[in-house]
């Protein structure tokens, strides 16, 4: 299995599917190299091979011990609909190429060490329904382009380091049912239209 090259199991042993006849991925969730779902018990950095799975629709790497920064090649996953990176130790910024994932509906980033600003390019994700960057180290202003996310139902950016005014464009999110911005240093009001 190409994905397993270069990743470690939680016990620190190098993954070796062929010799040990066991998979890092949870049983029943892996459906092949061009499969639709991948959830593995891994630690360290993400193998570069993951970024070449162009048919992947769901990438769930939550609750692992993954570190490092997301690569710009994330945009290769053009069919990705759900990206779940919760509960890891990712750091740095979300690459601007995230805006190329036009099919993305769910983006879960909570409980990592992402920092810097949320990228303006998130506003390109017109199909996005859930955006969860809570419990990170994001800072700066919330991007005004969040108002472009016309399909957004759920947005939780609580417990970060956001500052400045709440963008008035958030008032354009007419479909939003959950909006959580607490435990930041934001100012202003949320418009009555939300």
C-alpha positions in Angstrom: 0.0 0.0 0.0 1.7 3.2 -1.2 0.3 5.4 1.6 2.0 3.5 4.3 5.5 4.2 3.1 7.1 6.7 5.3 4.5 6.7 8.1 4.8 5.3 11.6 2.4 3.4 13.7 1.6 4.9 17.2 4.1 2.4 18.7 6.9 3.9 16.6 7.3 0.9 14.3 7.6 1.6 10.6 4.5 0.6 8.8 4.9 -2.5 6.7 1.6 -3.8 5.3 3.0 -6.5 3.1 5.3 -8.3 5.5 3.1 -8.1 8.5 -0.1 -8.5 6.7 -1.8 -5.8 8.7 -3.0 -2.4 7.7 -2.5 0.9 9.4 -6.0 1.9 8.3 -9.1 1.0 10.3 -10.6 -2.2 9.0 -13.4 -1.6 6.5 -12.6 2.0 5.8 -9.8 1.6 3.2 -11.0 0.9 -0.3 -7.8 1.0 -2.3 -5.3 3.5 -3.7 -7.9 5.6 -5.4 -10.5 5.0 -2.6 -12.9 7.4 -1.1 -12.0 7.2 2.6 -8.8 7.0 4.6 -8.5 7.0 8.4 -5.3 5.7 9.7 -3.6 5.4 13.1 -0.4 7.2 12.2 2.1 9.6 13.7 4.7 12.0 12.3 4.4 13.7 9.0 1.8 12.9 6.3 3.3 10.8 3.5 3.6 12.7 0.3 1.7 9.9 -1.4 -1.6 11.0 0.2 -1.5 14.2 -1.9 -1.6 12.2 -5.1 -5.0 10.5 -4.4 -7.0 12.6 -6.8 -10.1 10.4 -6.4 -10.2 10.8 -2.7 -13.5 12.2 -1.4 -13.0 12.0 2.4 -9.7 12.3 4.1 -10.1 11.7 7.9 -6.7 12.0 9.7 -8.3 12.9 13.0 -7.0 11.7 16.4 -3.5 10.8 15.3 -0.2 12.3 16.3 0.5 14.1 13.0 2.8 17.1 13.0 4.0 19.7 10.6 2.4 22.0 8.1 -0.2 21.2 5.4 1.4 21.1 2.0 0.4 23.3 -0.9 -0.3 20.1 -2.9 -3.5 19.7 -0.9 -5.1 21.3 -3.9 -4.4 18.1 -5.9 -7.3 16.4 -4.1 -9.8 18.0 -6.4 -12.7 15.6 -5.5 -12.3 16.0 -1.8 -15.6 16.7 0.0 -14.6 16.2 3.6 -11.3 17.0 5.2 -11.0 16.1 8.9 -7.7 17.0 10.6 -9.0 17.3 14.2 -6.9 16.4 17.2 -3.4 16.4 15.8 -0.4 18.7 16.1 -0.5 20.5 12.8 1.1 23.9 12.8 1.6 26.9 10.5 -1.0 28.4 8.3 -3.7 26.8 6.1 -2.3 27.1 2.6 -4.0 29.4 0.2 -4.4 26.5 -2.2 -7.2 25.3 0.1 -9.4 27.6 -2.0 -8.9 25.2 -5.0 -10.9 22.4 -3.3 -14.2 23.4 -4.9 -16.1 20.2 -3.9 -15.2 20.6 -0.2 -18.3 20.5 2.0 -16.8 19.8 5.4 -13.5 21.2 6.8 -12.6 20.2 10.4 -9.4 21.6 11.8 -10.0 21.8 15.5 -7.6 21.0 18.3 -4.3 21.6 16.4 -1.7 24.3 16.5 -2.6 26.1 13.3 -1.6 29.7 13.4 -1.4 32.9 11.4 -4.6 34.1 9.6 -7.4 32.1 8.1 -6.8 32.4 4.4 -9.0 34.7 2.3 -9.2 31.9 -0.2 -11.6 30.0 2.1 -14.2 32.3 0.5 -13.8 30.4 -2.7 -15.4 27.2 -1.2 -19.0 27.9 -2.2 -20.1 24.4 -1.3 -18.7 24.5 2.2 -21.3 23.6 4.8 -19.2 23.1 7.9 -16.0 25.0 8.9 -14.5 24.2 12.3 -11.1 25.9 13.0 -11.8 26.1 16.8 -9.1 25.5 19.5 -6.1 26.5 17.4 -3.7 29.5 17.4 -5.2 31.4 14.5 -4.8 35.1 14.8 -5.5 38.4 13.0 -8.8 39.3 11.5 -11.5 36.9 10.3 -11.5 37.2 6.5 -14.3 39.1 5.0 -14.6 36.5 2.3 -16.3 34.2 4.8 -19.4 36.1 3.6 -19.1 34.2 0.3 -19.8 30.9 1.9 -23.4 30.9 1.0 -23.9 27.2 1.8 -22.3 27.5 5.3 -24.5 26.0 8.1 -21.9 25.6 10.8 -18.9 27.8 11.7 -17.0 27.5 15.0 -13.9 29.6 15.3 -13.9 29.8 19.1 -10.8 29.5 21.3 -8.3 31.1 18.9 -6.5 34.4 18.9 -8.6 36.3 16.4 -8.7 40.1 16.8 -10.4 43.1 15.3 -14.0 43.6 14.1 -16.4 40.8 13.3 -16.7 41.2 9.5 -20.1 42.6 8.5 -20.0 40.1 5.6 -20.8 37.3 8.1 -24.3 38.8 7.9 -24.6 37.3 4.4 -24.6 33.8 5.9 -28.3 33.3 5.6 -28.2 29.5 6.0 -26.0 29.5 9.1 -27.5 27.6 12.1 -24.4 27.5 14.3 -22.0 30.5 14.7 -19.4 30.3 17.5 -16.8 33.0 17.9 -16.2 33.0 21.6 -12.9 33.1 23.4 -11.3 35.4 20.9 -10.6 39.1 21.0 -13.1 40.2 18.4 -15.1 43.4 18.5 -18.3 44.6 17.1 -21.7 43.1 16.7 -23.2 40.3 14.6 -25.9 41.7 12.3 -29.5 40.8 13.0 -29.8 39.0 9.6 -27.8 36.0 11.0 
